[in-house]
Amino acid sequence: MHANGVRVRSSGKLLSKFQRDRDWTVGWLSMVEENDPELHRWVRVARFHEGNNRGGAEVFPPLFDATVIAIGPSWWTLTGFERLPGAALGATVSYQQSWIIEPVGPP
């Protein structure tokens, strides 16, 4: 789905409305179930790619255990967690994350 999107948190900390308002980006939202070797189970993973299709680079880190928690007349809110590189080599840290998504017309 072609959409505008913004992350609500940075490393788990809520961003101010000013910060969120300047960080909107246009891209392609997808959400599918994937087998997660770290959790040893299937999870819904949301991805937000730049451009008009899934072939572009990921704009945000993937959102694991993604769930749509709210839908308004022109927006959606997805929540889940993202994994970011940790201090130790090869380690990751999981942080709570939410995205606000505004669907747009066809690209």
A tleap script that builds the chain and sets N, CA, C and O, in Angstrom:
source leaprc.protein.ff14SB
mol = sequence {
  NMET HIE ALA ASN GLY VAL ARG VAL ARG SER
  SER GLY LYS LEU LEU SER LYS PHE GLN ARG
  ASP ARG ASP TRP THR VAL GLY TRP LEU SER
  MET VAL GLU GLU ASN ASP PRO GLU LEU HIE
  ARG TRP VAL ARG VAL ALA ARG PHE HIE GLU
  GLY ASN ASN ARG GLY GLY ALA GLU VAL PHE
  PRO PRO LEU PHE ASP ALA THR VAL ILE ALA
  ILE GLY PRO SER TRP TRP THR LEU THR GLY
  PHE GLU ARG LEU PRO GLY ALA ALA LEU GLY
  ALA THR VAL SER TYR GLN GLN SER TRP ILE
  ILE GLU PRO VAL GLY PRO CPRO
}
set mol.1.N position { 0.838 -1.171 0.000 }
set mol.1.CA position { 0.000 0.000 0.000 }
set mol.1.C position { 0.885 1.237 0.000 }
set mol.1.O position { 1.796 1.352 0.821 }
set mol.2.N position { 0.627 2.150 -0.903 }
set mol.2.CA position { 1.354 3.409 -0.978 }
set mol.2.C position { 0.866 4.314 0.148 }
set mol.2.O position { -0.340 4.507 0.301 }
set mol.3.N position { 1.792 4.880 0.946 }
set mol.3.CA position { 1.381 5.621 2.137 }
set mol.3.C position { 2.438 6.620 2.574 }
set mol.3.O position { 3.594 6.555 2.156 }
set mol.4.N position { 2.012 7.550 3.430 }
set mol.4.CA position { 2.910 8.402 4.199 }
set mol.4.C position { 3.037 7.752 5.561 }
set mol.4.O position { 2.054 7.228 6.085 }
set mol.5.N position { 4.226 7.773 6.147 }
set mol.5.CA position { 4.398 7.137 7.445 }
set mol.5.C position { 5.406 7.860 8.310 }
set mol.5.O position { 6.283 8.572 7.821 }
set mol.6.N position { 5.258 7.658 9.621 }
set mol.6.CA position { 6.196 8.236 10.583 }
set mol.6.C position { 6.302 7.293 11.782 }
set mol.6.O position { 5.317 6.678 12.191 }
set mol.7.N position { 7.495 7.190 12.329 }
set mol.7.CA position { 7.720 6.435 13.562 }
set mol.7.C position { 7.397 7.335 14.745 }
set mol.7.O position { 7.674 8.534 14.714 }
set mol.8.N position { 6.810 6.755 15.791 }
set mol.8.CA position { 6.371 7.524 16.955 }
set mol.8.C position { 7.435 7.546 18.056 }
set mol.8.O position { 7.410 8.416 18.926 }
set mol.9.N position { 8.368 6.592 18.019 }
set mol.9.CA position { 9.379 6.483 19.069 }
set mol.9.C position { 10.785 6.399 18.465 }
set mol.9.O position { 10.963 6.064 17.294 }
set mol.10.N position { 11.763 6.710 19.295 }
set mol.10.CA position { 13.164 6.525 18.933 }
set mol.10.C position { 13.820 5.781 20.087 }
set mol.10.O position { 13.857 6.286 21.209 }
set mol.11.N position { 14.336 4.590 19.824 }
set mol.11.CA position { 14.908 3.727 20.868 }
set mol.11.C position { 13.944 3.558 22.033 }
set mol.11.O position { 14.358 3.547 23.191 }
set mol.12.N position { 12.658 3.427 21.726 }
set mol.12.CA position { 11.639 3.195 22.743 }
set mol.12.C position { 11.087 4.434 23.407 }
set mol.12.O position { 10.104 4.352 24.143 }
set mol.13.N position { 11.702 5.594 23.162 }
set mol.13.CA position { 11.252 6.832 23.800 }
set mol.13.C position { 10.327 7.604 22.860 }
set mol.13.O position { 10.629 7.769 21.678 }
set mol.14.N position { 9.201 8.074 23.395 }
set mol.14.CA position { 8.213 8.800 22.626 }
set mol.14.C position { 8.811 10.093 22.060 }
set mol.14.O position { 9.413 10.880 22.790 }
set mol.15.N position { 8.635 10.299 20.750 }
set mol.15.CA position { 9.109 11.528 20.116 }
set mol.15.C position { 8.076 12.636 20.318 }
set mol.15.O position { 6.881 12.366 20.438 }
set mol.16.N position { 8.539 13.869 20.354 }
set mol.16.CA position { 7.606 14.997 20.479 }
set mol.16.C position { 6.826 15.150 19.175 }
set mol.16.O position { 7.260 14.675 18.125 }
set mol.17.N position { 5.697 15.802 19.248 }
set mol.17.CA position { 4.887 16.032 18.052 }
set mol.17.C position { 5.701 16.811 17.014 }
set mol.17.O position { 5.580 16.551 15.817 }
set mol.18.N position { 6.517 17.753 17.455 }
set mol.18.CA position { 7.369 18.516 16.533 }
set mol.18.C position { 8.314 17.584 15.773 }
set mol.18.O position { 8.450 17.697 14.555 }
set mol.19.N position { 8.964 16.668 16.486 }
set mol.19.CA position { 9.879 15.727 15.836 }
set mol.19.C position { 9.143 14.828 14.857 }
set mol.19.O position { 9.621 14.597 13.747 }
set mol.20.N position { 7.972 14.314 15.261 }
set mol.20.CA position { 7.203 13.451 14.373 }
set mol.20.C position { 6.750 14.201 13.129 }
set mol.20.O position { 6.811 13.661 12.025 }
set mol.21.N position { 6.301 15.427 13.294 }
set mol.21.CA position { 5.784 16.191 12.155 }
set mol.21.C position { 6.825 16.437 11.069 }
set mol.21.O position { 6.468 16.578 9.899 }
set mol.22.N position { 8.089 16.491 11.429 }
set mol.22.CA position { 9.127 16.750 10.421 }
set mol.22.C position { 9.695 15.480 9.795 }
set mol.22.O position { 10.441 15.554 8.819 }
set mol.23.N position { 9.349 14.308 10.350 }
set mol.23.CA position { 9.948 13.052 9.900 }
set mol.23.C position { 9.054 12.199 9.008 }
set mol.23.O position { 9.382 11.036 8.770 }
set mol.24.N position { 7.938 12.724 8.505 }
set mol.24.CA position { 7.052 11.956 7.628 }
set mol.24.C position { 7.788 11.589 6.351 }
set mol.24.O position { 8.588 12.371 5.837 }
set mol.25.N position { 7.517 10.404 5.846 }
set mol.25.CA position { 8.131 9.954 4.604 }
set mol.25.C position { 7.097 9.207 3.769 }
set mol.25.O position { 6.133 8.656 4.301 }
set mol.26.N position { 7.308 9.196 2.470 }
set mol.26.CA position { 6.412 8.491 1.555 }
set mol.26.C position { 7.038 7.154 1.209 }
set mol.26.O position { 8.244 7.071 0.979 }
set mol.27.N position { 6.228 6.112 1.171 }
set mol.27.CA position { 6.774 4.799 0.847 }
set mol.27.C position { 5.693 3.781 0.593 }
set mol.27.O position { 4.550 4.115 0.284 }
set mol.28.N position { 6.088 2.511 0.732 }
set mol.28.CA position { 5.213 1.381 0.451 }
set mol.28.C position { 5.141 0.512 1.700 }
set mol.28.O position { 6.159 -0.004 2.161 }
set mol.29.N position { 3.931 0.348 2.252 }
set mol.29.CA position { 3.721 -0.452 3.458 }
set mol.29.C position { 3.307 -1.866 3.087 }
set mol.29.O position { 2.437 -2.062 2.239 }
set mol.30.N position { 3.932 -2.850 3.723 }
set mol.30.CA position { 3.502 -4.245 3.571 }
set mol.30.C position { 3.521 -4.891 4.947 }
set mol.30.O position { 4.275 -4.477 5.828 }
set mol.31.N position { 2.678 -5.916 5.125 }
set mol.31.CA position { 2.664 -6.657 6.379 }
set mol.31.C position { 2.352 -8.114 6.054 }
set mol.31.O position { 1.307 -8.415 5.478 }
set mol.32.N position { 3.260 -9.020 6.424 }
set mol.32.CA position { 3.095 -10.456 6.171 }
set mol.32.C position { 3.576 -11.239 7.394 }
set mol.32.O position { 4.311 -10.718 8.232 }
set mol.33.N position { 3.150 -12.488 7.477 }
set mol.33.CA position { 3.661 -13.364 8.535 }
set mol.33.C position { 4.979 -13.966 8.077 }
set mol.33.O position { 5.112 -14.410 6.937 }
set mol.34.N position { 5.953 -13.975 8.981 }
set mol.34.CA position { 7.269 -14.547 8.706 }
set mol.34.C position { 7.698 -15.389 9.893 }
set mol.34.O position { 7.300 -15.124 11.027 }
set mol.35.N position { 8.497 -16.391 9.635 }
set mol.35.CA position { 9.061 -17.199 10.706 }
set mol.35.C position { 10.229 -16.425 11.314 }
set mol.35.O position { 11.176 -16.074 10.610 }
set mol.36.N position { 10.165 -16.160 12.606 }
set mol.36.CA position { 11.198 -15.397 13.288 }
set mol.36.C position { 12.093 -16.352 14.071 }
set mol.36.O position { 11.665 -16.913 15.080 }
set mol.37.N position { 13.338 -16.543 13.615 }
set mol.37.CA position { 14.217 -17.487 14.298 }
set mol.37.C position { 14.568 -17.059 15.723 }
set mol.37.O position { 14.881 -17.903 16.561 }
set mol.38.N position { 14.520 -15.762 16.001 }
set mol.38.CA position { 14.849 -15.299 17.353 }
set mol.38.C position { 13.737 -15.640 18.353 }
set mol.38.O position { 14.015 -15.970 19.506 }
set mol.39.N position { 12.479 -15.559 17.906 }
set mol.39.CA position { 11.345 -15.878 18.778 }
set mol.39.C position { 10.880 -17.323 18.632 }
set mol.39.O position { 10.078 -17.802 19.434 }
set mol.40.N position { 11.383 -18.019 17.608 }
set mol.40.CA position { 11.015 -19.409 17.344 }
set mol.40.C position { 9.511 -19.571 17.093 }
set mol.40.O position { 8.888 -20.527 17.557 }
set mol.41.N position { 8.941 -18.607 16.342 }
set mol.41.CA position { 7.522 -18.686 15.995 }
set mol.41.C position { 7.237 -17.767 14.812 }
set mol.41.O position { 8.085 -16.971 14.410 }
set mol.42.N position { 6.035 -17.889 14.264 }
set mol.42.CA position { 5.604 -17.016 13.180 }
set mol.42.C position { 5.088 -15.714 13.774 }
set mol.42.O position { 4.358 -15.725 14.765 }
set mol.43.N position { 5.468 -14.589 13.168 }
set mol.43.CA position { 5.022 -13.267 13.617 }
set mol.43.C position { 4.624 -12.425 12.404 }
set mol.43.O position { 5.115 -12.640 11.296 }
set mol.44.N position { 3.734 -11.472 12.629 }
set mol.44.CA position { 3.409 -10.486 11.583 }
set mol.44.C position { 4.514 -9.440 11.575 }
set mol.44.O position { 4.868 -8.885 12.616 }
set mol.45.N position { 5.053 -9.178 10.393 }
set mol.45.CA position { 6.128 -8.204 10.252 }
set mol.45.C position { 5.677 -7.132 9.268 }
set mol.45.O position { 5.330 -7.430 8.125 }
set mol.46.N position { 5.685 -5.885 9.722 }
set mol.46.CA position { 5.359 -4.754 8.849 }
set mol.46.C position { 6.669 -4.145 8.365 }
set mol.46.O position { 7.633 -4.013 9.119 }
set mol.47.N position { 6.675 -3.781 7.096 }
set mol.47.CA position { 7.854 -3.144 6.497 }
set mol.47.C position { 7.412 -1.907 5.733 }
set mol.47.O position { 6.345 -1.884 5.119 }
set mol.48.N position { 8.250 -0.883 5.783 }
set mol.48.CA position { 7.958 0.366 5.078 }
set mol.48.C position { 9.147 0.659 4.168 }
set mol.48.O position { 10.240 0.975 4.638 }
set mol.49.N position { 8.921 0.551 2.859 }
set mol.49.CA position { 9.975 0.715 1.864 }
set mol.49.C position { 9.860 2.071 1.182 }
set mol.49.O position { 8.764 2.616 1.048 }
set mol.50.N position { 10.983 2.605 0.756 }
set mol.50.CA position { 10.938 3.854 -0.011 }
set mol.50.C position { 10.437 3.554 -1.413 }
set mol.50.O position { 10.540 2.425 -1.892 }
set mol.51.N position { 9.900 4.561 -2.061 }
set mol.51.CA position { 9.447 4.399 -3.434 }
set mol.51.C position { 8.038 3.871 -3.538 }
set mol.51.O position { 7.244 3.982 -2.603 }
set mol.52.N position { 7.735 3.292 -4.691 }
set mol.52.CA position { 6.371 2.892 -5.010 }
set mol.52.C position { 6.109 1.399 -4.887 }
set mol.52.O position { 5.011 0.946 -5.213 }
set mol.53.N position { 7.079 0.623 -4.428 }
set mol.53.CA position { 6.845 -0.817 -4.286 }
set mol.53.C position { 7.809 -1.410 -3.273 }
set mol.53.O position { 8.667 -0.709 -2.736 }
set mol.54.N position { 7.668 -2.703 -3.014 }
set mol.54.CA position { 8.487 -3.365 -2.001 }
set mol.54.C position { 9.947 -3.510 -2.395 }
set mol.54.O position { 10.755 -3.965 -1.585 }
set mol.55.N position { 10.307 -3.137 -3.611 }
set mol.55.CA position { 11.681 -3.295 -4.060 }
set mol.55.C position { 12.634 -2.238 -3.535 }
set mol.55.O position { 13.849 -2.407 -3.640 }
set mol.56.N position { 12.117 -1.145 -2.967 }
set mol.56.CA position { 12.986 -0.082 -2.464 }
set mol.56.C position { 13.599 -0.446 -1.115 }
set mol.56.O position { 13.197 -1.417 -0.475 }
set mol.57.N position { 14.567 0.342 -0.704 }
set mol.57.CA position { 15.224 0.133 0.591 }
set mol.57.C position { 14.226 0.381 1.724 }
set mol.57.O position { 13.298 1.176 1.580 }
set mol.58.N position { 14.424 -0.304 2.846 }
set mol.58.CA position { 13.548 -0.101 3.988 }
set mol.58.C position { 13.823 1.258 4.613 }
set mol.58.O position { 14.970 1.603 4.896 }
set mol.59.N position { 12.760 2.024 4.824 }
set mol.59.CA position { 12.862 3.354 5.424 }
set mol.59.C position { 12.970 3.239 6.941 }
set mol.59.O position { 13.774 3.934 7.561 }
set mol.60.N position { 12.156 2.355 7.546 }
set mol.60.CA position { 12.157 2.126 8.986 }
set mol.60.C position { 12.638 0.706 9.252 }
set mol.60.O position { 12.529 -0.152 8.377 }
set mol.61.N position { 13.171 0.440 10.452 }
set mol.61.CA position { 13.432 -0.960 10.805 }
set mol.61.C position { 12.106 -1.727 10.793 }
set mol.61.O position { 11.067 -1.144 11.103 }
set mol.62.N position { 12.113 -3.003 10.446 }
set mol.62.CA position { 10.860 -3.775 10.426 }
set mol.62.C position { 10.164 -3.744 11.789 }
set mol.62.O position { 10.810 -3.671 12.834 }
set mol.63.N position { 8.840 -3.801 11.749 }
set mol.63.CA position { 8.019 -3.808 12.957 }
set mol.63.C position { 7.531 -5.242 13.185 }
set mol.63.O position { 6.695 -5.743 12.431 }
set mol.64.N position { 8.058 -5.908 14.234 }
set mol.64.CA position { 7.726 -7.297 14.530 }
set mol.64.C position { 6.506 -7.371 15.438 }
set mol.64.O position { 6.256 -6.470 16.238 }
set mol.65.N position { 5.746 -8.464 15.300 }
set mol.65.CA position { 4.480 -8.631 16.033 }
set mol.65.C position { 3.564 -7.440 15.766 }
set mol.65.O position { 2.884 -6.946 16.666 }
set mol.66.N position { 3.560 -6.995 14.527 }
set mol.66.CA position { 2.803 -5.807 14.133 }
set mol.66.C position { 1.303 -6.034 14.286 }
set mol.66.O position { 0.774 -7.082 13.915 }
set mol.67.N position { 0.643 -5.042 14.833 }
set mol.67.CA position { -0.803 -5.081 15.042 }
set mol.67.C position { -1.379 -3.710 14.722 }
set mol.67.O position { -0.826 -2.686 15.122 }
set mol.68.N position { -2.486 -3.696 14.004 }
set mol.68.CA position { -3.201 -2.440 13.766 }
set mol.68.C position { -4.033 -2.184 15.013 }
set mol.68.O position { -4.904 -2.983 15.356 }
set mol.69.N position { -3.767 -1.058 15.702 }
set mol.69.CA position { -4.500 -0.791 16.941 }
set mol.69.C position { -5.555 0.299 16.789 }
set mol.69.O position { -6.436 0.433 17.638 }
set mol.70.N position { -5.471 1.079 15.710 }
set mol.70.CA position { -6.473 2.128 15.502 }
set mol.70.C position { -6.553 2.463 14.018 }
set mol.70.O position { -5.547 2.462 13.308 }
set mol.71.N position { -7.767 2.747 13.569 }
set mol.71.CA position { -7.992 3.199 12.197 }
set mol.71.C position { -8.932 4.388 12.260 }
set mol.71.O position { -10.019 4.306 12.831 }
set mol.72.N position { -8.503 5.493 11.666 }
set mol.72.CA position { -9.348 6.682 11.585 }
set mol.72.C position { -9.776 6.906 10.151 }
set mol.72.O position { -9.538 6.056 9.293 }
set mol.73.N position { -10.401 8.033 9.878 }
set mol.73.CA position { -10.885 8.290 8.522 }
set mol.73.C position { -9.759 8.379 7.480 }
set mol.73.O position { -9.975 8.076 6.307 }
set mol.74.N position { -8.569 8.789 7.906 }
set mol.74.CA position { -7.477 8.941 6.934 }
set mol.74.C position { -6.130 8.476 7.488 }
set mol.74.O position { -5.088 8.873 6.967 }
set mol.75.N position { -6.129 7.642 8.532 }
set mol.75.CA position { -4.871 7.195 9.132 }
set mol.75.C position { -5.048 5.844 9.800 }
set mol.75.O position { -6.167 5.427 10.099 }
set mol.76.N position { -3.927 5.162 10.033 }
set mol.76.CA position { -3.860 3.913 10.782 }
set mol.76.C position { -2.734 4.054 11.801 }
set mol.76.O position { -1.784 4.807 11.588 }
set mol.77.N position { -2.846 3.332 12.898 }
set mol.77.CA position { -1.729 3.213 13.831 }
set mol.77.C position { -1.380 1.739 13.957 }
set mol.77.O position { -2.236 0.911 14.270 }
set mol.78.N position { -0.112 1.417 13.710 }
set mol.78.CA position { 0.402 0.063 13.893 }
set mol.78.C position { 1.350 0.090 15.078 }
set mol.78.O position { 2.052 1.077 15.297 }
set mol.79.N position { 1.370 -0.987 15.836 }
set mol.79.CA position { 2.298 -1.086 16.954 }
set mol.79.C position { 2.981 -2.444 16.926 }
set mol.79.O position { 2.492 -3.383 16.300 }
set mol.80.N position { 4.103 -2.539 17.603 }
set mol.80.CA position { 4.888 -3.762 17.663 }
set mol.80.C position { 6.232 -3.441 18.288 }
set mol.80.O position { 6.335 -2.563 19.144 }
set mol.81.N position { 7.261 -4.157 17.857 }
set mol.81.CA position { 8.603 -3.816 18.343 }
set mol.81.C position { 9.584 -3.893 17.188 }
set mol.81.O position { 9.402 -4.644 16.230 }
set mol.82.N position { 10.631 -3.088 17.314 }
set mol.82.CA position { 11.692 -3.101 16.318 }
set mol.82.C position { 12.974 -3.551 16.987 }
set mol.82.O position { 13.154 -3.409 18.196 }
set mol.83.N position { 13.857 -4.096 16.174 }
set mol.83.CA position { 15.166 -4.527 16.670 }
set mol.83.C position { 16.229 -3.599 16.115 }
set mol.83.O position { 16.300 -3.357 14.910 }
set mol.84.N position { 17.053 -3.085 17.017 }
set mol.84.CA position { 18.156 -2.208 16.626 }
set mol.84.C position { 19.460 -2.837 17.093 }
set mol.84.O position { 19.466 -3.628 18.037 }
set mol.85.N position { 20.574 -2.488 16.435 }
set mol.85.CA position { 21.865 -3.062 16.853 }
set mol.85.C position { 22.162 -2.735 18.315 }
set mol.85.O position { 21.946 -1.611 18.769 }
set mol.86.N position { 22.660 -3.734 19.042 }
set mol.86.CA position { 23.023 -3.543 20.443 }
set mol.86.C position { 24.489 -3.198 20.590 }
set mol.86.O position { 25.211 -3.082 19.599 }
set mol.87.N position { 24.927 -3.035 21.820 }
set mol.87.CA position { 26.311 -2.661 22.095 }
set mol.87.C position { 27.278 -3.785 21.733 }
set mol.87.O position { 28.372 -3.528 21.232 }
set mol.88.N position { 26.879 -5.023 21.984 }
set mol.88.CA position { 27.758 -6.159 21.688 }
set mol.88.C position { 27.660 -6.514 20.202 }
set mol.88.O position { 26.603 -6.369 19.588 }
set mol.89.N position { 28.744 -6.968 19.651 }
set mol.89.CA position { 28.790 -7.340 18.241 }
set mol.89.C position { 27.760 -8.429 17.936 }
set mol.89.O position { 27.755 -9.483 18.574 }
set mol.90.N position { 26.901 -8.172 16.971 }
set mol.90.CA position { 25.889 -9.137 16.576 }
set mol.90.C position { 24.647 -9.151 17.457 }
set mol.90.O position { 23.682 -9.850 17.148 }
set mol.91.N position { 24.655 -8.397 18.539 }
set mol.91.CA position { 23.499 -8.368 19.443 }
set mol.91.C position { 22.462 -7.369 18.936 }
set mol.91.O position { 22.795 -6.403 18.250 }
set mol.92.N position { 21.208 -7.617 19.282 }
set mol.92.CA position { 20.138 -6.672 18.967 }
set mol.92.C position { 19.385 -6.342 20.242 }
set mol.92.O position { 19.365 -7.120 21.196 }
set mol.93.N position { 18.764 -5.168 20.234 }
set mol.93.CA position { 17.924 -4.725 21.339 }
set mol.93.C position { 16.550 -4.464 20.759 }
set mol.93.O position { 16.431 -3.836 19.707 }
set mol.94.N position { 15.511 -4.936 21.429 }
set mol.94.CA position { 14.139 -4.740 20.964 }
set mol.94.C position { 13.512 -3.567 21.696 }
set mol.94.O position { 13.619 -3.446 22.916 }
set mol.95.N position { 12.852 -2.699 20.926 }
set mol.95.CA position { 12.179 -1.528 21.479 }
set mol.95.C position { 10.739 -1.487 20.998 }
set mol.95.O position { 10.442 -1.854 19.861 }
set mol.96.N position { 9.853 -1.038 21.869 }
set mol.96.CA position { 8.469 -0.814 21.473 }
set mol.96.C position { 8.450 0.287 20.416 }
set mol.96.O position { 9.211 1.252 20.490 }
set mol.97.N position { 7.561 0.123 19.425 }
set mol.97.CA position { 7.474 1.121 18.352 }
set mol.97.C position { 6.045 1.189 17.848 }
set mol.97.O position { 5.318 0.196 17.883 }
set mol.98.N position { 5.650 2.347 17.385 }
set mol.98.CA position { 4.371 2.537 16.703 }
set mol.98.C position { 4.624 3.372 15.460 }
set mol.98.O position { 5.510 4.226 15.430 }
set mol.99.N position { 3.830 3.109 14.446 }
set mol.99.CA position { 3.873 3.897 13.222 }
set mol.99.C position { 2.501 4.518 13.004 }
set mol.99.O position { 1.475 3.887 13.259 }
set mol.100.N position { 2.490 5.741 12.539 }
set mol.100.CA position { 1.255 6.355 12.059 }
set mol.100.C position { 1.338 6.329 10.542 }
set mol.100.O position { 2.321 6.786 9.958 }
set mol.101.N position { 0.312 5.796 9.914 }
set mol.101.CA position { 0.289 5.603 8.471 }
set mol.101.C position { -0.906 6.341 7.885 }
set mol.101.O position { -2.021 6.237 8.395 }
set mol.102.N position { -0.667 7.086 6.812 }
set mol.102.CA position { -1.732 7.755 6.065 }
set mol.102.C position { -1.715 7.206 4.645 }
set mol.102.O position { -0.835 7.562 3.861 }
set mol.103.N position { -2.679 6.335 4.294 }
set mol.103.CA position { -2.722 5.810 2.931 }
set mol.103.C position { -2.886 6.953 1.932 }
set mol.103.O position { -3.602 7.921 2.184 }
set mol.104.N position { -2.208 6.820 0.795 }
set mol.104.CA position { -2.359 7.787 -0.292 }
set mol.104.C position { -2.811 7.051 -1.533 }
set mol.104.O position { -2.745 5.823 -1.596 }
set mol.105.N position { -3.270 7.798 -2.514 }
set mol.105.CA position { -3.747 7.197 -3.751 }
set mol.105.C position { -2.677 6.413 -4.462 }
set mol.105.O position { -1.538 6.357 -3.998 }
set mol.106.N position { -3.017 5.805 -5.579 }
set mol.106.CA position { -2.045 5.016 -6.332 }
set mol.106.C position { -0.822 5.857 -6.696 }
set mol.106.O position { -0.947 7.052 -6.963 }
set mol.107.N position { 0.366 5.229 -6.707 }
set mol.107.CA position { 1.602 5.971 -7.019 }
set mol.107.C position { 1.621 6.494 -8.439 }
set mol.107.O position { 2.590 7.134 -8.848 }
savepdb mol mol.pdb
quit
